[in-house]
């Protein structure tokens, strides 16, 4: 499995409708209160402000940065690929395992160096190189205090790409406050994960004003619906509080279910909205749960992991109850 959320493939495989599958492979917020968006004729026929000033204002306020430090793209993956076009043939250090699209985005694959962050976290990268770090990481959801690593990167004058897409589920420190003081820092931000909107494709690069001005950003690369949805979600004062409250409760629930199943030799400490586990029976567990219309993420496609590892996203209590039944019947 190269990506989570491929419910359509697996629904076809087991002969059911995609909506029948409980998707534990997709690690987005399970709290998604409805938003009313009035579809007007203007949304269809008029061009939006190509600078997305209103949306950027909401993002800037939420993330405590300046509008000039925001570049918007049609999803975080698009942001990653566009950013890497600017790096050309620089040597790139990937702190793995990590989101697989980073390796694909590197222009010259011969320039890739993979650092096993489980074993060799403080390996010194080459001067002037690009380093890529996802924090909290995927698929193990580990949050790293980056003070020592960031000091190494700055000393080596590295271009730093830091993906903080999974940061908001818990009270964790961001490096956004370093954007102006370290000019070679780029932060990737997906709005899909925390805001629970896989169908709304908005991602961003946060960096200093000069870097943002140099990026190639397609005009009108967000739809009127995308911009309206995220603007409303960002202005919802209760969303953040409720999300974190429910996340805490549901994560505790999931961890208890995984522990009480006694099927896993290791349950990894999680600092986000998903949990990685290890078991010699992982292949059988995956296949059995799928037959019960429950999809989980296998991890053999991640560097330095294998088919003994599975990842479970935090879902709601109804989904967790179904998971409990599935694990018990296994």
C-alpha positions as CSV (number, residue, x, y, z in Angstrom):
1,X,0.0,0.0,0.0
2,X,1.6,3.3,-1.2
3,X,-1.0,5.6,0.2
4,X,-3.9,5.5,2.6
5,X,-7.5,6.4,1.7
6,X,-7.7,4.2,-1.4
7,X,-11.1,2.9,-0.3
8,X,-12.3,2.7,-3.9
9,X,-9.7,0.1,-4.8
10,X,-10.4,-2.1,-1.8
11,X,-14.2,-1.7,-2.1
12,X,-13.9,-3.1,-5.6
13,X,-11.6,-5.8,-4.4
14,X,-14.1,-7.1,-1.8
15,X,-17.2,-6.3,-3.7
16,X,-18.9,-3.6,-1.7
17,X,-19.6,0.2,-2.0
18,X,-16.8,2.6,-0.9
19,X,-19.1,4.2,1.7
20,X,-19.4,0.8,3.4
21,X,-15.7,0.8,4.3
22,X,-14.6,2.2,7.6
23,X,-11.3,3.9,6.7
24,X,-8.7,3.7,9.4
25,X,-6.0,4.2,6.7
26,X,-6.9,7.9,6.2
27,X,-5.4,10.1,9.0
28,X,-7.7,13.2,8.9
29,X,-9.7,14.7,11.7
30,X,-12.9,12.6,12.4
31,X,-14.6,15.7,13.7
32,X,-16.2,17.6,10.8
33,X,-19.2,19.7,11.7
34,X,-21.2,20.8,8.7
35,X,-20.6,24.1,7.0
36,X,-23.3,25.9,5.0
37,X,-22.0,27.4,1.8
38,X,-24.4,29.1,-0.4
39,X,-23.6,28.3,-4.0
40,X,-24.1,31.6,-6.0
41,X,-23.8,32.2,-9.7
42,X,-20.9,34.5,-8.9
43,X,-19.0,31.5,-7.5
44,X,-19.3,29.9,-10.9
45,X,-18.8,32.7,-13.4
46,X,-16.6,35.3,-11.6
47,X,-12.8,35.0,-11.2
48,X,-11.7,35.1,-7.6
49,X,-9.1,37.5,-6.3
50,X,-6.0,35.7,-7.5
51,X,-4.1,36.6,-4.4
52,X,-6.8,35.0,-2.2
53,X,-6.5,38.0,0.2
54,X,-9.4,37.1,2.4
55,X,-8.3,33.5,2.9
56,X,-4.7,34.5,3.5
57,X,-5.8,37.0,6.1
58,X,-7.7,34.1,8.0
59,X,-4.6,31.8,7.7
60,X,-2.2,34.5,8.8
61,X,-4.4,35.2,11.9
62,X,-4.7,31.5,12.8
63,X,-1.1,30.6,12.3
64,X,0.4,33.9,13.6
65,X,2.3,34.8,10.5
66,X,2.1,37.5,7.8
67,X,0.0,37.2,4.6
68,X,3.3,37.9,2.7
69,X,4.7,34.6,4.2
70,X,2.0,32.4,2.6
71,X,2.0,30.6,-0.7
72,X,-1.2,28.7,-1.5
73,X,-1.5,25.6,-3.7
74,X,-4.0,23.0,-4.8
75,X,-3.1,20.7,-1.9
76,X,0.1,20.1,0.1
77,X,1.4,17.6,-2.5
78,X,1.3,20.2,-5.2
79,X,3.1,22.6,-2.9
80,X,5.8,20.0,-2.4
81,X,6.4,19.4,-6.1
82,X,6.4,23.1,-7.0
83,X,8.9,23.8,-4.2
84,X,11.3,21.1,-5.3
85,X,11.4,22.5,-8.8
86,X,13.3,25.5,-7.3
87,X,16.0,23.3,-5.7
88,X,17.2,21.9,-9.1
89,X,20.1,19.5,-8.5
90,X,20.9,20.0,-4.8
91,X,21.7,17.0,-2.7
92,X,18.6,16.2,-0.6
93,X,18.5,14.4,2.7
94,X,15.2,12.7,3.6
95,X,14.7,11.9,7.2
96,X,12.9,8.6,6.7
97,X,10.4,7.1,7.0
98,X,8.4,10.0,5.7
99,X,5.6,10.9,3.2
100,X,6.5,9.1,0.0
101,X,5.8,12.1,-2.3
102,X,8.9,13.8,-1.1
103,X,11.2,11.3,-2.8
104,X,9.1,11.6,-6.0
105,X,9.4,15.4,-5.9
106,X,13.2,15.4,-5.9
107,X,14.3,16.3,-9.4
108,X,17.5,14.3,-9.5
109,X,17.0,11.0,-7.7
110,X,20.8,10.3,-7.7
111,X,21.1,13.2,-5.2
112,X,18.9,11.6,-2.6
113,X,20.4,10.5,0.8
114,X,18.0,8.8,3.2
115,X,18.7,9.1,6.9
116,X,17.2,6.5,9.2
117,X,15.8,8.8,11.9
118,X,15.2,5.9,14.2
119,X,19.0,5.1,14.3
120,X,21.0,8.0,12.8
121,X,19.0,11.1,13.7
122,X,22.0,13.4,14.1
123,X,23.9,12.5,10.9
124,X,25.4,15.7,9.6
125,X,24.2,16.6,6.1
126,X,26.4,18.1,3.5
127,X,26.8,21.9,3.5
128,X,24.3,23.7,1.3
129,X,22.1,20.7,0.9
130,X,18.3,20.3,1.3
131,X,16.9,18.5,4.3
132,X,13.4,17.3,4.6
133,X,11.8,16.5,8.0
134,X,8.1,15.6,8.8
135,X,7.2,16.6,12.4
136,X,5.2,14.9,13.8
137,X,6.5,12.1,11.6
138,X,4.6,9.6,9.5
139,X,3.7,6.8,9.9
140,X,4.8,6.6,13.5
141,X,3.4,10.0,14.7
142,X,6.6,10.9,16.7
143,X,7.1,14.6,17.6
144,X,10.8,15.7,17.7
145,X,12.1,18.6,19.6
146,X,14.2,20.0,16.8
147,X,16.5,22.5,18.6
148,X,19.7,20.4,18.2
149,X,18.8,19.2,14.7
150,X,17.9,22.8,13.6
151,X,21.2,24.0,15.0
152,X,23.1,21.4,12.9
153,X,21.1,22.4,9.8
154,X,21.8,26.1,10.2
155,X,25.5,25.5,10.8
156,X,25.6,23.5,7.6
157,X,23.6,26.3,5.8
158,X,21.0,23.8,4.7
159,X,17.7,24.6,3.0
160,X,15.2,23.2,5.5
161,X,11.8,21.8,4.4
162,X,9.7,21.1,7.5
163,X,6.3,19.4,7.1
164,X,4.1,20.3,10.1
165,X,0.8,18.9,8.6
166,X,0.1,16.7,11.6
167,X,1.1,19.3,14.3
168,X,-2.3,20.7,15.3
169,X,-4.0,17.8,16.9
170,X,-2.0,18.2,20.1
171,X,-0.3,21.2,21.8
172,X,3.1,21.0,20.0
173,X,5.6,23.7,19.2
174,X,5.9,24.9,15.6
175,X,9.0,26.4,14.0
176,X,7.0,29.0,12.2
177,X,8.5,31.6,14.5
178,X,11.9,30.9,12.8
179,X,10.7,31.9,9.3
180,X,12.2,35.4,9.4
181,X,15.3,34.6,11.4
182,X,16.4,31.6,9.1
183,X,15.9,32.6,5.5
184,X,16.3,29.0,4.2
185,X,13.3,27.6,6.1
186,X,10.1,26.4,4.3
187,X,7.2,24.9,6.2
188,X,4.7,22.7,4.4
189,X,1.2,22.9,5.8
190,X,-1.7,20.7,4.7
191,X,-5.1,21.9,5.7
192,X,-6.7,18.5,4.8
193,X,-5.6,16.7,8.0
194,X,-6.7,18.9,10.9
195,X,-9.6,20.5,9.2
196,X,-11.0,17.1,8.0
197,X,-11.5,18.0,4.4
198,X,-9.9,15.5,2.0
199,X,-12.1,16.8,-0.8
200,X,-11.0,20.4,-0.4
201,X,-7.5,20.6,-1.9
202,X,-5.6,23.4,-0.1
203,X,-2.0,23.3,1.0
204,X,0.5,26.0,1.8
205,X,4.2,26.9,2.0
206,X,5.1,29.2,4.8
207,X,8.4,31.0,4.4
208,X,9.9,34.5,4.4
209,X,8.5,37.2,2.1
210,X,11.4,37.0,-0.4
211,X,11.2,33.2,-0.7
212,X,7.4,33.4,-1.3
213,X,7.9,36.0,-4.0
214,X,10.3,33.7,-5.8
215,X,8.0,30.7,-5.8
216,X,6.0,29.9,-9.0
217,X,2.4,29.9,-7.9
218,X,-0.3,29.1,-10.6
219,X,-3.0,31.8,-10.8
220,X,-6.5,30.8,-9.6
221,X,-5.2,27.4,-8.5
222,X,-8.0,27.2,-5.8
223,X,-11.7,27.1,-6.5
224,X,-14.2,29.5,-5.0
225,X,-15.6,26.6,-3.0
226,X,-12.2,25.6,-1.6
227,X,-11.4,29.1,-0.5
228,X,-14.9,29.7,1.0
229,X,-14.9,26.4,2.9
230,X,-11.4,26.9,4.5
231,X,-12.1,30.6,5.3
232,X,-15.3,29.6,7.2
233,X,-13.6,26.7,9.0
234,X,-10.7,28.9,10.1
235,X,-13.2,31.4,11.5
236,X,-15.1,28.8,13.5
237,X,-13.9,29.5,17.0
238,X,-15.3,26.3,18.4
239,X,-13.8,24.0,15.8
240,X,-10.2,24.0,17.2
241,X,-11.3,23.4,20.8
242,X,-13.8,20.7,20.0
243,X,-11.4,18.9,17.7
244,X,-8.7,18.7,20.3
245,X,-11.1,17.7,23.0
246,X,-12.6,14.9,20.9
247,X,-9.2,13.9,19.6
248,X,-7.9,13.4,23.1
249,X,-10.9,11.2,24.0
250,X,-10.9,9.2,20.8
251,X,-7.2,8.6,20.8
252,X,-7.3,7.3,24.3
253,X,-10.1,5.0,23.2
254,X,-8.1,3.7,20.2
255,X,-5.0,3.0,22.3
256,X,-7.1,1.0,24.8
257,X,-8.6,-1.1,22.0
258,X,-5.2,-1.8,20.4
259,X,-3.7,-2.7,23.8
260,X,-6.6,-4.9,24.9
261,X,-6.5,-6.9,21.7
262,X,-3.1,-8.3,22.7
263,X,-2.3,-8.7,19.0
264,X,0.6,-6.3,18.8
265,X,4.1,-6.7,20.1
266,X,4.6,-3.0,20.0
267,X,2.3,0.1,20.0
268,X,4.4,3.1,19.2
269,X,4.0,6.3,21.2
270,X,1.9,8.8,19.2
271,X,1.9,12.6,19.1
272,X,-0.7,13.0,16.5
273,X,-4.0,11.4,15.2
274,X,-2.7,8.0,14.2
275,X,-1.0,5.1,15.9
276,X,1.6,2.7,14.4
277,X,1.8,-0.9,15.7
278,X,3.9,-4.0,15.1
279,X,2.9,-7.6,14.9
280,X,4.1,-10.8,13.2
281,X,0.4,-11.3,12.3
282,X,0.0,-7.9,10.6
283,X,-0.7,-9.4,7.2
284,X,-3.5,-11.6,8.5
285,X,-4.9,-8.8,10.7
286,X,-5.0,-6.5,7.6
287,X,-6.8,-9.1,5.4
288,X,-9.2,-10.1,8.1
289,X,-10.2,-6.5,8.9
290,X,-10.6,-5.8,5.2
291,X,-13.0,-8.7,5.0
292,X,-14.9,-6.9,7.8
293,X,-15.0,-3.7,5.7
294,X,-12.3,-2.0,7.8
295,X,-9.3,-0.6,6.0
296,X,-6.0,0.1,7.8
297,X,-2.7,1.3,6.5
298,X,0.1,-1.2,5.8
299,X,3.6,0.3,6.2
300,X,5.8,-1.9,4.0
301,X,6.1,1.0,1.5
302,X,7.9,3.2,4.1
303,X,11.7,3.1,4.3
304,X,13.1,1.2,7.3
305,X,9.8,-0.4,8.0
306,X,8.3,-3.7,6.8
307,X,5.0,-5.7,6.5
308,X,4.9,-6.2,10.3
309,X,3.8,-2.6,10.8
310,X,0.3,-1.2,10.5
311,X,-1.1,2.3,11.1
312,X,-4.5,3.1,12.6
313,X,-6.0,6.6,12.3
314,X,-7.9,7.9,15.2
315,X,-11.6,7.8,14.4
316,X,-14.9,8.2,16.3
317,X,-16.4,5.8,18.9
318,X,-18.7,4.1,16.3
319,X,-15.7,3.3,14.1
320,X,-13.7,2.2,17.1
321,X,-16.5,-0.2,18.2
322,X,-16.4,-1.8,14.8
323,X,-12.7,-2.1,15.0
324,X,-13.0,-3.8,18.4
325,X,-15.4,-6.4,16.9
326,X,-13.0,-7.0,14.0
327,X,-9.9,-7.5,16.2
328,X,-11.9,-9.8,18.5
329,X,-13.2,-11.9,15.7
330,X,-9.6,-12.3,14.4
